[in-house]
């Protein structure tokens, strides 16, 4: 038998915090963070659409609420009833989605002002690579600065030369180029059948440097990276990341998710 008791805000503040309750609360917060990490909500989502991020948030909050509810059954927590779970799911999902959309809008404005930028390197000079570069440059709100293209001089065609883009390195000098220049992301646009070995070596070097790799082809035999498939315009983009978001944006996302989940939890007690 479950109950869903309503208490006032004053009663909530006057409740004594027991060590067991505090431990349970901290456990729920840790589980919440782990689930959000598993759904890659702390990775770069610049190329993902708003709908893709909202969908992943709802999936993550649903999984988190389910874990909390199942745990409450084993621990026999009367306070966490089906009604509580429903209200908490609606509150946490709604607040997190709202917070992420507001944060996305703020970051887009900052990028248009020249802040929160990332340096992108494109590997390959074929028409597909040039087309992808133009799509990136047409979306300034994504905050990408194109470093240049990597390819062998003999592979450069006339169309690339007319594009106005620069060839900054060949395959052999790629490692040295990474050491001497700032590169945050690399997009591999090479034909896998003929240049698999070169592309695989480039991806491995990027992994070693902690550089996010995106490519428009089959996944390599990666050791430490984690890959997921998304859409950018009409291209299917596979992203390989060996690290979560660092710096201020990543810190803001974690703090925002924690704060909004805490607010939703408090509201469930006092409403």
C-alpha positions as CSV (number, residue, x, y, z in Angstrom):
1,X,0.0,0.0,0.0
2,X,1.5,3.4,-1.0
3,X,0.8,6.9,0.2
4,X,1.5,10.3,-1.3
5,X,1.5,12.7,1.6
6,X,1.7,16.4,1.0
7,X,3.7,18.6,3.5
8,X,4.3,22.3,3.7
9,X,7.5,24.0,2.9
10,X,8.0,24.8,6.5
11,X,7.5,21.2,7.5
12,X,10.0,20.1,4.9
13,X,12.7,22.5,6.2
14,X,12.0,21.4,9.8
15,X,12.5,17.7,9.0
16,X,15.5,16.2,10.7
17,X,18.0,14.8,8.3
18,X,19.0,11.3,9.2
19,X,22.2,9.8,8.1
20,X,20.4,7.0,6.3
21,X,18.2,9.5,4.4
22,X,21.2,11.6,3.5
23,X,23.1,8.6,2.2
24,X,20.1,7.6,0.1
25,X,19.8,11.1,-1.3
26,X,23.4,11.2,-2.3
27,X,23.1,7.7,-3.8
28,X,20.2,8.9,-5.9
29,X,22.2,11.9,-7.1
30,X,25.2,9.7,-8.1
31,X,22.9,7.3,-10.0
32,X,21.3,10.3,-11.7
33,X,24.7,11.6,-12.8
34,X,25.8,8.2,-14.1
35,X,22.6,7.7,-16.1
36,X,23.0,11.2,-17.7
37,X,26.6,10.3,-18.5
38,X,25.5,7.0,-20.1
39,X,23.1,8.9,-22.3
40,X,26.0,11.1,-23.3
41,X,24.4,14.3,-22.1
42,X,27.7,15.6,-20.9
43,X,29.4,15.2,-24.3
44,X,29.5,17.8,-27.1
45,X,26.1,18.1,-28.7
46,X,26.8,21.0,-31.1
47,X,25.8,19.0,-34.2
48,X,22.8,17.5,-32.6
49,X,19.3,19.1,-33.0
50,X,17.2,20.4,-30.2
51,X,14.8,17.5,-30.6
52,X,17.6,14.9,-30.3
53,X,18.8,16.5,-27.1
54,X,15.2,16.7,-25.7
55,X,14.7,13.0,-26.6
56,X,17.8,11.9,-24.8
57,X,17.0,14.0,-21.7
58,X,13.5,12.3,-21.5
59,X,15.1,8.9,-21.9
60,X,17.6,9.6,-19.2
61,X,15.1,11.0,-16.7
62,X,12.8,8.1,-17.4
63,X,15.6,5.6,-16.7
64,X,16.7,7.5,-13.6
65,X,13.2,7.7,-12.1
66,X,12.7,3.9,-12.8
67,X,15.9,3.1,-11.0
68,X,14.8,5.3,-8.0
69,X,11.4,3.6,-7.9
70,X,12.8,0.1,-8.1
71,X,15.3,0.9,-5.4
72,X,12.5,2.3,-3.2
73,X,10.7,-1.0,-3.4
74,X,13.7,-3.0,-2.2
75,X,14.4,-0.4,0.6
76,X,10.7,-0.1,1.4
77,X,10.6,3.7,1.2
78,X,7.0,4.6,1.8
79,X,7.6,8.2,0.8
80,X,8.4,7.2,-2.8
81,X,5.0,6.2,-4.1
82,X,3.8,5.9,-7.7
83,X,2.3,9.4,-7.4
84,X,5.6,10.8,-6.2
85,X,7.4,9.1,-9.1
86,X,5.0,10.5,-11.7
87,X,5.3,14.1,-10.3
88,X,9.1,13.8,-10.0
89,X,9.4,12.4,-13.6
90,X,7.3,15.3,-15.0
91,X,9.1,17.9,-12.9
92,X,12.7,16.7,-13.6
93,X,12.1,16.1,-17.3
94,X,10.4,19.5,-17.8
95,X,12.9,21.5,-15.8
96,X,15.9,19.8,-17.3
97,X,14.6,20.2,-20.9
98,X,13.9,23.9,-20.2
99,X,17.3,24.5,-18.7
100,X,19.1,22.8,-21.5
101,X,17.2,24.7,-24.2
102,X,17.9,28.0,-22.5
103,X,21.6,27.1,-22.1
104,X,21.7,26.1,-25.8
105,X,20.3,29.4,-26.8
106,X,22.8,31.3,-24.6
107,X,25.7,29.4,-26.0
108,X,24.6,30.0,-29.6
109,X,24.5,33.8,-28.9
110,X,27.9,33.6,-27.4
111,X,29.3,31.8,-30.4
112,X,27.9,34.4,-32.8
113,X,29.8,36.9,-30.7
114,X,33.1,34.9,-31.2
115,X,33.1,33.1,-27.9
116,X,33.0,29.4,-27.0
117,X,34.5,28.4,-30.3
118,X,36.0,25.1,-31.4
119,X,38.8,24.6,-34.0
120,X,37.8,22.0,-36.6
121,X,40.1,20.1,-39.0
122,X,38.8,18.3,-42.0
123,X,40.6,15.2,-43.3
124,X,40.1,14.8,-47.1
125,X,39.6,17.2,-50.0
126,X,36.9,15.4,-52.0
127,X,33.7,17.2,-52.9
128,X,31.9,15.7,-49.9
129,X,34.5,17.2,-47.6
130,X,34.2,20.6,-49.2
131,X,30.4,20.4,-49.0
132,X,30.5,19.6,-45.3
133,X,32.9,22.5,-44.7
134,X,30.5,24.9,-46.3
135,X,27.6,23.6,-44.2
136,X,29.6,24.2,-41.1
137,X,30.6,27.7,-42.1
138,X,26.9,28.5,-42.9
139,X,25.9,27.7,-39.4
140,X,27.9,30.2,-37.4
141,X,25.8,29.6,-34.2
142,X,27.6,26.2,-34.0
143,X,30.8,28.0,-33.1
144,X,33.3,26.3,-35.4
145,X,36.5,27.8,-36.8
146,X,37.9,25.8,-39.8
147,X,41.6,25.2,-39.3
148,X,42.0,23.7,-42.8
149,X,42.2,20.4,-44.7
150,X,44.5,17.4,-44.5
151,X,45.3,15.3,-47.6
152,X,48.1,14.4,-49.9
153,X,49.1,17.1,-52.4
154,X,48.6,14.7,-55.3
155,X,45.0,13.9,-54.3
156,X,43.9,17.5,-54.4
157,X,41.5,18.1,-57.3
158,X,40.7,21.2,-59.3
159,X,37.4,21.7,-57.5
160,X,39.1,21.9,-54.1
161,X,41.7,24.4,-55.5
162,X,38.8,26.6,-56.7
163,X,37.0,26.4,-53.3
164,X,39.4,28.8,-51.6
165,X,40.2,26.4,-48.7
166,X,43.7,25.7,-47.7
167,X,45.6,22.4,-47.4
168,X,47.5,22.6,-44.1
169,X,49.1,19.2,-43.8
170,X,49.6,15.8,-45.5
171,X,49.2,12.4,-43.9
172,X,52.8,12.0,-43.0
173,X,53.0,15.4,-41.2
174,X,49.7,15.1,-39.4
175,X,51.2,14.2,-36.1
176,X,53.5,17.2,-36.1
177,X,50.6,19.4,-37.1
178,X,48.6,18.3,-34.1
179,X,51.5,19.2,-31.8
180,X,51.9,22.7,-33.3
181,X,48.3,23.7,-33.7
182,X,45.1,23.9,-31.7
183,X,42.6,21.3,-32.9
184,X,39.5,20.4,-31.0
185,X,37.6,18.3,-33.5
186,X,38.6,16.4,-36.7
187,X,36.1,15.3,-39.4
188,X,37.3,12.4,-41.5
189,X,35.9,12.4,-45.1
190,X,38.1,9.9,-46.7
191,X,37.1,6.9,-49.0
192,X,37.5,4.0,-46.6
193,X,38.2,1.3,-49.3
194,X,41.3,3.0,-50.6
195,X,42.6,5.0,-47.7
196,X,41.6,2.9,-44.7
197,X,45.1,2.6,-43.2
198,X,45.7,6.4,-43.4
199,X,42.3,7.2,-41.9
200,X,42.7,4.7,-39.1
201,X,46.1,6.1,-38.2
202,X,44.7,9.6,-38.1
203,X,41.8,8.6,-35.9
204,X,44.3,6.9,-33.5
205,X,46.4,10.0,-33.3
206,X,43.4,12.1,-32.5
207,X,42.4,9.7,-29.8
208,X,45.8,10.0,-28.2
209,X,45.4,13.8,-28.2
210,X,41.9,13.7,-26.8
211,X,40.5,15.2,-30.0
212,X,36.8,14.5,-30.9
213,X,36.6,12.7,-34.2
214,X,33.6,12.8,-36.5
215,X,33.4,10.9,-39.8
216,X,31.0,10.0,-42.5
217,X,31.8,6.4,-42.9
218,X,32.1,3.0,-41.1
219,X,33.5,2.9,-37.6
220,X,37.1,1.8,-37.1
221,X,38.3,-0.7,-34.5
222,X,38.6,1.9,-31.8
223,X,40.1,1.1,-28.4
224,X,39.2,3.9,-26.0
225,X,36.7,5.9,-27.8
226,X,32.9,5.8,-27.6
227,X,30.9,6.4,-30.8
228,X,27.3,7.4,-31.6
229,X,25.5,8.3,-34.8
230,X,23.7,11.5,-35.3
231,X,22.4,13.7,-38.2
232,X,23.8,17.0,-39.4
233,X,21.7,18.5,-42.2
234,X,21.4,15.5,-44.6
235,X,24.6,13.8,-43.5
236,X,24.9,10.9,-41.0
237,X,27.8,11.8,-38.7
238,X,29.5,9.3,-36.4
239,X,31.1,11.0,-33.4
240,X,34.0,9.4,-31.5
241,X,34.8,11.0,-28.2
242,X,37.4,9.9,-25.6
243,X,36.3,12.5,-23.0
244,X,33.3,14.3,-21.7
245,X,32.9,18.0,-22.0
246,X,35.4,20.0,-20.0
247,X,35.7,23.7,-19.2
248,X,32.9,26.1,-18.3
249,X,30.1,24.6,-20.6
250,X,30.6,21.1,-19.2
251,X,30.6,22.4,-15.6
252,X,27.5,24.5,-16.3
253,X,25.6,21.4,-17.7
254,X,26.4,19.3,-14.7
255,X,25.5,22.1,-12.2
256,X,22.3,22.8,-14.1
257,X,21.2,19.2,-14.2
258,X,22.0,18.7,-10.5
259,X,20.2,22.0,-9.5
260,X,17.1,21.4,-11.5
261,X,16.8,17.8,-10.3
262,X,17.1,19.0,-6.8
263,X,14.5,21.6,-7.3
264,X,12.1,19.0,-8.8
265,X,12.7,16.7,-5.9
266,X,11.9,19.5,-3.4
267,X,8.8,20.5,-5.3
268,X,7.6,16.9,-5.1
269,X,7.7,17.1,-1.3
270,X,6.1,20.5,-0.8
271,X,3.4,20.7,-3.6
